[in-house]
Amino acid sequence: MERFELNGHEVVDGDVRATGNGAHVYVPRRWLGADVKIIRVSEPDQDDE
């Protein structure tokens, strides 16, 4: 696993959920218009495909 160091304001710990042909991670509405970064911290489940 790689190690990353980021400066930021808040962290949301959540799950990626299937949506259409892709996937979404939900964040608070107050984050609309903010610049965000998503870091995958585990391997995807193979049975979800």
N, C-alpha and C positions, 0 to 999 in steps of 0.2 A: 504494500500500500504506500502511496506517495504521501508526503507531508506538505501541507500548504499553510501559509500564514497570511491571513487577511485582516484588514482593519474594517470595522463596521459599527453599526448601531444596535442591531437586534439579530437574534437567531430564531428561526422557526424549525422545529424538528417535526417532520411529517412523512407521509407516505405518498408515493407516486401512484396515481390512479389512471386507469385506461379511459381515454376519451376519443371516440372516433378511430382514426388511424394513428393516433399519437397518445400522449399521456400528459397529465397536468400535475402540478404541485400547487396547492392552494396556500395563499398568504393573506394576511389581513388586508382589508379594503383600503386602509389608510396608506398602504404601500403603493397605490396606483401612481404611476409616473416615476417611481424610483428606479434606480439602477440596482439590479440584484445579481447574485452569482449562485449557481446551484452546484453542489459537490456531491457526487455519488459516493457513499461510504460503505456499500455492500454490493455483492454480486446480485444481478437480477434473478428472480425466480424463473427457472426454465419452463415450468408448467403454465405460466401466464401467457405464453405466445400461442 
